[in-house]
Amino acid sequence: MTRFRTRRARSERAGIRATTWWPLLGSVALAACIGDIGDPHGPAGGPPVEQPPETQGWKEPTLRRLTRSEFAHSVIDLLGPVTLGEVEADSIQEGFFAVGASQVALSPAGVTKYEQVLDVATAEAFADATRAAEVLACVPVGADDAACIDKALSRFGRRAWRRPLTDAELTRYRVLTAEMTEDTGDVVQGVRHAAWAMLQSPYFLYRVELGAPAEDESGRLKYSVWELASRLSFTLWNSVPDDELLDAAEAGELDDAAGVSAQAARMLADGRARQGVETFAVELYELWRMKQTFKDAELFPAWTPSLAESMRTDLLRRIEDAVFDEPADFLSLYDGRKAFVNNELAAIYGLPELETDAWRAVELPEGEMRRGLVGSGAVLAMNSLPGRTSATERGKFIADAMLCKTVPPPPPTVDTNLNPPEGSGPMTLRQKLEPHRADPACAACHGIMDPLGLALENFDSLGRFRETDQGLPIDATGELDGVAFADGRELATALREHPQAASCLVRKVYTFAAGRAPVALEDPLLEALGAELDAANNRFDALLLGLVQSDDFRYAQPLASVAAAGE
């Protein structure tokens, strides 16, 4: 206990406790991190908190706390395979944790969670000199091995903080290393405490990407080469930069679009790009909700946690296949017949099982009504209720995630009860929803959602095909912005061919990368990215490359905002 108290006191003197954070980052950071703390729930423990939308005017860049996935990937990239406990939950805004991360600060309890989680992680990574050698540029042999200690601290700090340490910062952690080496009698443990301290710093836990006045006299704020390396790595890898990217920053190679493009192409060919795209897909399609989805056990005994995970895996493998394995038109996912199944999911899709269970790619039958992402088990089950389907939830999901149509929540006075009138006979969900579409207070929203969701009524709450609802024939016909469809299969085609499908994808990717919704001043960029996407046959990697090499990614402030300010 005495040693732990001594260790904490020395950590406080090293400037790593929460009370010392804000003087380290200055008044800009304090202003940037003001916000409500999210409900202690999130992808692993409950629904995230929905925050109000941003204003439409351009705002200066703010600090962005690492999301849970960014934190986890970064720690593992820095320390290797270690045990990671849960940290404070993400908050959601504009449909993305990446946006919520720029609007909230840590609670005191959240700071303590980081300290505890990183204590365990660094203890494992520095368990002995052999493990430490996998983390550090060199492993000092004793307290007097000053050259190695400085090299180890500098290299680790540069990756963790995504920039070089200043002389004063290096001195601070050199002193901490010496004190903890004396306290523990082990120089490796001394360095471990310095690494533990660095990982508790806001320079690690927050993305410090604020920009500075550009030298080209444009009046804009431009990201430094170090900030740009950070933006690239978190956008493409969902993690910290590697040494090659940081070396390119140090050499000034990220100071123009060509240098950024070269590094981005290299990074997209790296396996870590898959975890970056997966993170985007998990947030866009709300796959974190799969762990919270449950079904009435009596009505749907086939529902199991493993089935939920299989549905999630299917959707992610479809995306990974279209982006990396067999690069193709991303919008082909909207009405494609390719899926990935194991035996448990194959049973839901009405496909034959294998004698020896294994994941495999399958082509859904040509005449089958199940098509594309809207016919996937994940989308169908996740957007249904425990005991029945929900055309409203399914329709809202499609409208938002695939067409960027905003559907506000229902007024508090609206009766959402769908129980049929007393004494009436069986009714289909379409019939039960009819009063909502007839009510002027509900018609505007339900007119968007219901036709999309009702087109999927041939699939039950588990995502299995059915021909009747309450013993009555299902009417899956509808219309999407003037295009009529007969069923879910034709809806999938209408979605792929919708004029807003590609532009919505561009908008979603921009929001994820920028950590905020685009403003009107950035419409020219979105239009240019849409044109590039179209020219590249809707290849997702082309969209990412176009985004990261654009001026609006490399500058913290759109040029149009400077022009507007001068008018």
C-alpha positions as a printed Julia matrix, in Angstrom:
567×3 Matrix{Float64}:
   0.0     0.0     0.0
   2.85    2.38    0.85
   4.49    1.73   -2.51
   1.22    2.38   -4.35
   0.77    5.7    -2.53
   4.35    6.67   -3.32
   3.83    5.71   -6.95
   0.68    7.84   -7.19
   2.35   10.82   -5.52
   5.22   10.67   -8.01
   2.75   10.34  -10.86
   1.07   13.52   -9.68
   4.41   15.34   -9.56
   5.05   14.13  -13.11
   1.97   16.03  -14.25
  -0.27   13.16  -15.34
  -3.24   13.29  -12.99
  -6.52   14.78  -14.16
  -6.04   17.96  -12.11
  -2.91   18.78  -14.1
  -4.31   18.12  -17.57
  -5.77   21.49  -18.42
  -2.72   23.64  -17.62
  -0.73   21.3   -19.87
  -3.01   21.86  -22.85
  -3.99   25.47  -22.23
  -7.2    27.43  -22.48
  -8.01   26.16  -26.01
  -8.24   22.63  -24.71
 -10.44   23.67  -21.83
 -12.87   25.39  -24.15
 -12.78   22.44  -26.53
 -13.62   19.83  -23.94
 -16.59   21.45  -22.25
 -19.62   19.21  -22.63
 -22.01   16.89  -20.89
 -20.68   13.59  -19.75
 -22.37   10.63  -21.4
 -24.49    8.07  -19.64
 -22.23    5.26  -18.36
 -23.44    3.0   -21.11
 -22.22    2.36  -24.62
 -21.42   -0.38  -27.08
 -20.64   -2.87  -24.33
 -23.02   -1.75  -21.61
 -26.13   -0.15  -23.05
 -27.23    2.44  -25.57
 -25.0     5.51  -25.98
 -26.38    8.95  -25.27
 -27.9    10.8   -28.21
 -26.52   14.34  -28.26
 -28.19   17.35  -29.94
 -27.05   18.1   -33.5
 -24.32   20.64  -34.19
 -25.04   24.12  -35.48
 -24.59   24.78  -39.17
 -21.86   27.45  -38.86
 -18.19   26.54  -39.12
 -16.58   26.08  -35.74
 -12.9    25.93  -34.86
 -11.54   22.39  -34.36
 -11.83   20.92  -30.9
 -10.07   18.16  -29.04
 -11.51   14.7   -29.64
 -11.33   12.11  -26.93
 -10.33    8.71  -28.23
 -13.35    6.5   -28.69
 -13.32    3.11  -27.03
 -12.23    1.39  -30.23
  -9.53    4.0   -30.95
  -8.24    3.62  -27.41
  -8.19   -0.18  -27.57
  -6.47   -0.36  -30.97
  -3.94    2.3   -29.95
  -2.98    0.61  -26.69
  -2.56   -2.76  -28.39
  -0.5    -1.2   -31.21
   1.74    0.4   -28.58
   1.95   -2.39  -26.0
   1.15   -5.56  -27.89
  -1.52   -8.05  -26.8
  -2.58   -6.98  -23.3
  -5.69   -7.22  -21.15
  -7.95   -4.22  -21.55
 -10.81   -3.5   -19.2
 -13.69   -1.18  -19.99
 -13.23    2.59  -19.96
 -15.81    5.33  -19.94
 -18.51    4.8   -22.54
 -18.76    6.6   -25.85
 -21.47    9.14  -26.57
 -23.19    9.28  -29.94
 -24.04   12.27  -32.09
 -24.94   12.46  -35.77
 -24.95    8.65  -35.62
 -21.25    8.34  -34.79
 -19.17    7.92  -31.65
 -16.46    9.81  -33.56
 -18.67   12.92  -33.41
 -19.66   12.42  -29.79
 -15.97   12.18  -28.89
 -15.47   15.81  -29.91
 -18.33   17.0   -27.71
 -17.7    15.39  -24.32
 -14.98   15.4   -21.69
 -14.05   12.77  -19.15
 -15.71   12.51  -15.78
 -13.49   12.09  -12.69
 -14.59    8.45  -12.54
 -13.56    8.08  -16.18
 -10.06    9.34  -15.41
  -9.75    6.71  -12.68
 -10.89    3.97  -15.09
  -8.16    4.91  -17.55
  -5.56    4.83  -14.77
  -6.66    1.38  -13.64
  -6.97   -0.12  -17.13
  -3.57    1.22  -18.18
  -2.0     0.03  -14.93
  -2.94   -3.56  -15.81
  -1.98   -3.18  -19.47
   1.47   -1.71  -18.85
   2.17   -4.21  -16.08
   1.64   -7.02  -18.6
   3.64   -5.31  -21.36
   6.59   -4.66  -19.03
   6.37   -7.91  -17.09
  10.03   -8.63  -17.9
  12.83   -7.44  -20.17
  11.75   -9.82  -22.94
   8.24   -8.39  -23.09
   9.56   -4.85  -22.79
  11.83   -5.42  -25.8
   8.7    -5.87  -27.93
   7.48   -2.42  -26.86
  10.58   -0.24  -26.56
  13.25    0.85  -29.03
  15.78   -0.56  -26.56
  15.71   -1.99  -23.04
  18.03   -0.25  -20.58
  20.29   -2.54  -18.58
  20.48   -0.29  -15.55
  19.69    3.1   -14.09
  22.89    4.54  -15.57
  22.0     3.5   -19.15
  20.95    7.07  -19.95
  21.27    6.82  -23.72
  18.91    3.85  -23.93
  16.45    5.32  -21.44
  16.21    8.51  -23.49
  15.84    6.54  -26.72
  13.14    4.3   -25.25
  11.16    7.21  -23.79
  11.5     9.34  -26.94
  10.39    6.64  -29.34
   7.51    5.45  -27.18
   6.38    9.02  -26.5
   6.49    9.96  -30.18
   4.12    7.14  -31.11
   1.82    7.53  -28.09
   1.5    11.31  -28.42
   1.73   11.31  -32.23
   4.51   13.92  -32.09
   8.03   14.27  -30.61
   8.38   15.01  -26.91
   9.75   18.43  -26.04
  12.96   18.64  -24.02
  10.94   19.55  -20.94
   8.6    16.6   -21.41
  11.47   14.18  -21.93
  13.1    15.49  -18.77
   9.87   15.01  -16.81
   9.62   11.33  -17.78
  13.36   10.77  -17.4
  13.05   11.95  -13.79
  10.0     9.76  -13.22
  11.87    6.77  -14.61
  14.79    7.4   -12.25
  12.52    7.79   -9.21
  10.54    4.64   -9.94
  13.71    2.69  -10.74
  14.99    3.61   -7.29
  11.65    2.73   -5.72
  11.27   -0.66   -7.43
  14.92   -1.59   -7.9
  14.18   -2.4   -11.58
  14.89   -0.02  -14.48
  12.35   -1.81  -16.68
   9.69   -0.99  -14.11
  10.97    2.54  -14.0
  10.37    2.9   -17.75
   7.04    1.12  -17.37
   5.81    3.82  -14.99
   6.89    6.5   -17.42
   4.95    4.75  -20.2
   1.96    4.38  -17.88
   2.12    8.12  -17.2
   2.34    9.0   -20.9
  -0.73    6.91  -21.66
  -2.73    8.77  -18.98
  -1.84   12.11  -20.52
  -4.42   14.08  -22.53
  -1.84   14.08  -25.33
  -2.62   10.37  -25.69
  -6.25   10.19  -24.61
  -7.29   13.15  -26.75
  -6.61   13.8   -30.42
  -4.84   17.14  -30.3
  -5.49   18.26  -33.88
  -6.16   22.0   -33.73
  -4.18   23.5   -36.63
  -2.28   26.79  -36.83
  -2.34   29.75  -39.24
  -1.15   28.55  -42.66
   2.02   29.99  -44.16
   0.35   30.45  -47.57
  -1.4    33.61  -46.34
  -4.78   32.11  -47.12
  -5.97   32.98  -43.64
  -6.85   29.37  -42.95
  -5.81   27.1   -40.12
  -3.66   24.22  -41.36
  -2.9    21.01  -39.52
   0.76   20.45  -38.7
   2.44   17.43  -40.27
   2.18   15.66  -36.9
  -1.52   16.43  -36.55
  -2.05   15.27  -40.11
  -0.28   11.98  -39.39
  -2.67   11.51  -36.46
  -5.72   12.31  -38.63
  -4.56    9.86  -41.29
  -3.94    7.01  -38.88
  -7.19    7.35  -36.96
  -9.24    7.79  -40.14
  -7.68    4.83  -41.99
  -6.52    2.57  -39.14
  -8.55    3.65  -36.11
  -5.24    3.7   -34.25
  -1.98    5.56  -33.71
   0.5     6.2   -36.54
   3.31    3.74  -37.18
   6.98    4.82  -37.28
   6.97    5.04  -41.07
   4.13    7.56  -41.06
   5.78    9.58  -38.29
   9.1     9.5   -40.17
   7.28   10.86  -43.22
   5.85   13.65  -41.05
   9.26   14.47  -39.63
  10.71   14.63  -43.16
   7.99   17.08  -44.22
   6.47   14.6   -46.68
   2.94   15.23  -45.4
   3.07   18.91  -46.22
   1.35   18.46  -49.59
  -1.42   16.36  -51.11
   1.01   14.11  -53.03
   2.83   13.08  -49.86
  -0.43   12.43  -48.04
  -1.71   10.38  -50.98
   1.42    8.21  -51.03
   1.17    7.42  -47.33
  -2.59    6.82  -47.55
  -2.14    4.31  -50.37
   0.44    2.45  -48.28
  -1.82    2.48  -45.25
  -4.84    1.16  -47.15
  -2.73   -1.82  -48.23
  -1.9    -2.54  -44.58
  -4.05   -4.98  -42.6
  -4.92   -2.27  -40.09
  -7.07   -0.57  -42.74
  -9.58   -3.38  -42.25
 -10.11   -2.42  -38.62
 -10.57    1.2   -39.71
 -13.3     0.31  -42.22
 -14.86   -2.09  -39.72
 -15.1     0.68  -37.13
 -16.85    2.94  -39.64
 -19.29    0.17  -40.54
 -20.02   -0.7   -36.89
 -20.9     2.93  -36.18
 -22.78    3.62  -39.43
 -24.91    0.47  -39.25
 -25.13    0.54  -35.43
 -23.74   -2.97  -35.08
 -22.89   -2.27  -31.45
 -26.64   -2.78  -30.87
 -26.39   -6.48  -31.7
 -25.21   -7.26  -28.18
 -28.29   -5.5   -26.8
 -30.78   -7.16  -29.16
 -32.93   -9.87  -27.6
 -36.02  -11.84  -28.56
 -38.93  -13.42  -26.77
 -37.59  -16.86  -25.9
 -40.97  -18.55  -26.35
 -41.67  -17.0   -29.74
 -38.11  -17.21  -31.07
 -36.2   -20.04  -29.36
 -33.62  -20.0   -32.2
 -32.3   -16.63  -31.01
 -28.98  -17.01  -29.2
 -25.99  -14.75  -28.47
 -23.98  -16.76  -30.98
 -26.61  -16.13  -33.68
 -26.44  -12.4   -32.97
 -22.66  -12.51  -33.33
 -22.97  -14.51  -36.56
 -25.29  -11.87  -38.01
 -22.82   -9.15  -37.09
 -19.97  -11.12  -38.67
 -21.95  -11.66  -41.87
 -22.57   -7.96  -42.4
 -18.96   -6.99  -41.64
 -17.56   -9.68  -43.91
 -19.75   -8.46  -46.76
 -18.27   -4.98  -46.37
 -14.71   -6.24  -45.99
 -15.13   -8.36  -49.1
 -16.41   -5.42  -51.2
 -13.69   -3.05  -49.95
 -10.62   -5.29  -49.72
 -10.98   -8.89  -50.89
 -12.81   -8.33  -54.17
 -12.95   -4.53  -54.46
 -16.17   -3.5   -56.13
 -18.92   -0.9   -56.26
 -19.76   -0.29  -52.58
 -23.41    0.28  -53.5
 -23.56   -3.29  -54.82
 -23.87   -4.2   -51.15
 -27.31   -2.57  -51.19
 -28.85   -5.18  -53.49
 -26.18   -7.88  -53.78
 -26.81  -11.59  -53.36
 -23.49  -12.43  -51.68
 -23.54  -13.29  -47.99
 -21.33  -15.06  -45.44
 -22.82  -17.76  -43.25
 -22.1   -20.54  -40.81
 -24.63  -23.29  -40.13
 -26.54  -21.32  -37.5
 -27.05  -18.35  -39.83
 -27.62  -20.56  -42.87
 -30.69  -21.97  -41.1
 -32.11  -18.43  -40.73
 -31.45  -17.71  -44.41
 -33.03  -21.01  -45.49
 -29.73  -22.31  -46.89
 -28.33  -25.85  -46.56
 -26.02  -26.63  -43.68
 -22.59  -28.23  -43.97
 -21.72  -31.5   -42.26
 -18.67  -29.78  -40.85
 -19.62  -26.27  -39.81
 -17.51  -23.47  -41.3
 -17.84  -19.9   -42.44
 -18.3   -19.63  -46.2
 -19.36  -17.18  -48.88
 -22.73  -17.96  -50.48
 -24.84  -16.57  -53.31
 -28.47  -16.18  -52.35
 -30.83  -17.8   -54.9
 -31.65  -15.62  -57.91
 -35.39  -15.47  -57.24
 -35.1   -14.98  -53.48
 -36.65  -11.89  -51.91
 -33.69  -11.46  -49.51
 -31.22   -9.01  -51.03
 -28.42   -6.76  -49.88
 -27.83   -5.16  -46.51
 -31.54   -4.62  -45.86
 -32.05   -8.38  -46.15
 -29.22   -9.25  -43.79
 -30.01  -10.87  -40.48
 -28.27   -8.08  -38.6
 -30.38   -5.27  -40.07
 -33.65   -7.22  -39.83
 -33.22   -8.58  -36.3
 -31.6    -5.49  -34.82
 -34.43   -3.26  -36.03
 -37.24   -5.47  -34.74
 -38.9    -5.79  -31.35
 -38.54   -8.82  -29.06
 -41.92  -10.21  -30.07
 -42.58   -8.85  -33.55
 -41.19   -6.87  -36.44
 -41.05   -3.07  -36.51
 -41.59   -1.45  -39.88
 -40.98    1.93  -38.29
 -37.57    0.98  -36.87
 -36.49   -0.77  -40.07
 -37.63    2.16  -42.17
 -35.93    4.7   -39.93
 -32.67    2.76  -40.15
 -32.77    2.65  -43.96
 -33.73    6.32  -44.27
 -30.91    7.48  -42.02
 -28.02    5.09  -42.73
 -28.47    4.73  -46.48
 -30.25    7.87  -47.67
 -29.36   10.5   -45.01
 -33.04   11.32  -44.48
 -33.52   12.76  -41.01
 -36.51   11.37  -39.14
 -37.23   13.27  -35.89
 -38.49   11.44  -32.81
 -42.25   11.26  -32.31
 -43.97   14.06  -30.37
 -44.34   13.16  -26.68
 -48.15   13.21  -26.93
 -48.34   10.64  -29.75
 -49.86    7.28  -28.87
 -47.48    4.62  -30.19
 -49.76    1.75  -29.21
 -50.37   -0.61  -32.12
 -52.76   -2.97  -30.41
 -55.82   -3.64  -32.62
 -59.2    -2.32  -31.45
 -60.93   -4.55  -28.94
 -63.02   -7.18  -30.64
 -61.33   -6.82  -34.01
 -59.9    -9.83  -35.8
 -56.24  -10.43  -36.72
 -54.5    -7.52  -38.41
 -51.22   -7.25  -40.29
 -48.65   -4.7   -39.2
 -49.52   -2.6   -42.26
 -53.13   -2.43  -41.1
 -52.09   -1.56  -37.53
 -49.9     1.29  -38.78
 -52.6     2.8   -40.97
 -53.94    5.15  -38.23
 -50.46    6.61  -37.75
 -50.1     7.38  -41.43
 -53.59    8.94  -41.42
 -52.84   11.17  -38.39
 -51.46   14.54  -39.61
 -49.15   14.7   -36.58
 -47.56   11.38  -37.57
 -47.95   11.23  -41.33
 -44.81   13.17  -42.31
 -42.42   10.85  -40.47
 -44.34    7.62  -40.99
 -44.63    8.49  -44.66
 -40.85    8.21  -44.86
 -40.3     5.21  -42.61
 -43.25    2.89  -43.02
 -43.09    2.16  -46.77
 -39.42    1.19  -46.41
 -39.99   -1.0   -43.37
 -43.2    -2.6   -44.67
 -41.29   -3.75  -47.75
 -39.38   -6.05  -45.38
 -42.43   -7.55  -43.68
 -41.74  -10.87  -45.41
 -38.99  -11.31  -42.8
 -39.89  -11.93  -39.17
 -38.23  -10.5   -36.07
 -35.4   -13.04  -36.47
 -34.94  -12.28  -40.16
 -36.52  -15.54  -41.39
 -38.66  -15.47  -44.51
 -42.42  -15.71  -44.07
 -45.43  -15.28  -46.35
 -48.06  -14.29  -43.8
 -48.48  -12.05  -40.76
 -51.1   -13.13  -38.21
 -52.2   -15.69  -40.81
 -52.93  -12.95  -43.34
 -51.11  -12.36  -46.65
 -48.34   -9.75  -46.47
 -48.52   -6.7   -48.71
 -44.91   -5.54  -49.17
 -45.55   -2.98  -51.89
 -44.54    0.63  -51.55
 -42.87    3.63  -53.09
 -39.5     5.33  -52.55
 -39.37    8.91  -53.82
 -41.58    8.13  -56.81
 -40.14    4.67  -57.52
 -42.65    1.89  -56.88
 -41.54   -1.5   -55.58
 -43.35   -4.78  -55.04
 -41.25   -6.25  -52.2
 -37.95   -6.14  -50.34
 -35.98   -7.32  -53.35
 -37.19   -4.42  -55.47
 -36.67   -2.02  -52.56
 -33.01   -3.12  -52.43
 -32.63   -2.27  -56.12
 -34.34    1.09  -55.61
 -31.92    1.89  -52.8
 -28.87    1.09  -54.91
 -30.15    3.24  -57.77
 -31.38    6.1   -55.58
 -29.79    9.44  -56.55
 -28.91   10.16  -52.92
 -27.29    6.81  -52.14
 -23.74    7.76  -53.18
 -23.92   11.31  -51.8
 -25.17    9.95  -48.48
 -22.2     7.57  -48.31
 -19.86   10.5   -48.94
 -21.54   12.52  -46.19
 -21.32    9.64  -43.71
 -17.62    9.05  -44.39
 -16.88   12.76  -44.05
 -18.76   12.97  -40.74
 -16.89    9.95  -39.37
 -13.48   11.31  -40.41
 -14.05   14.93  -39.39
 -15.75   14.18  -36.09
 -18.58   16.53  -37.01
 -21.31   16.9   -39.6
 -20.3    18.89  -42.68
 -21.54   22.46  -42.93
 -22.91   24.24  -45.99
 -19.5    25.79  -46.72
 -18.2    22.3   -47.38
 -20.79   21.37  -49.98
 -18.29   21.89  -52.84
 -15.96   19.32  -51.24
 -18.77   16.79  -50.85
 -19.8    17.3   -54.46
 -16.2    16.85  -55.64
 -15.82   13.67  -53.58
 -19.1    12.4   -55.02
 -17.84   13.01  -58.56
 -14.58   11.17  -57.78
 -16.54    8.3   -56.27
 -18.72    8.04  -59.36
 -15.66    8.07  -61.64
 -14.15    5.25  -59.58
 -17.29    3.08  -59.88
 -18.14    3.76  -56.24
 -14.97    2.12  -54.9
 -14.75    2.8   -51.16
 -10.95    2.97  -51.15
 -11.12    5.68  -53.83
 -13.47    7.67  -51.59
 -11.04    7.43  -48.67
  -8.08    8.46  -50.83
  -9.99   11.38  -52.27
 -10.99   12.56  -48.83
  -7.61   12.42  -47.08
  -5.7    14.17  -49.86
  -8.27   16.97  -50.15
  -7.5    20.45  -48.85
 -10.41   20.22  -46.44
  -8.81   17.21  -44.74
  -5.39   18.83  -44.58
  -6.67   22.22  -43.4
  -8.58   22.75  -40.18
 -10.65   25.49  -41.75
 -12.45   25.5   -45.13
 -11.22   28.2   -47.52
 -14.83   29.23  -48.08
 -15.17   30.21  -44.43
 -12.28   32.65  -44.74
 -13.82   34.18  -47.86
 -17.19   34.44  -46.16
 -15.63   36.15  -43.14
 -14.09   38.78  -45.4
 -17.33   39.7   -47.14
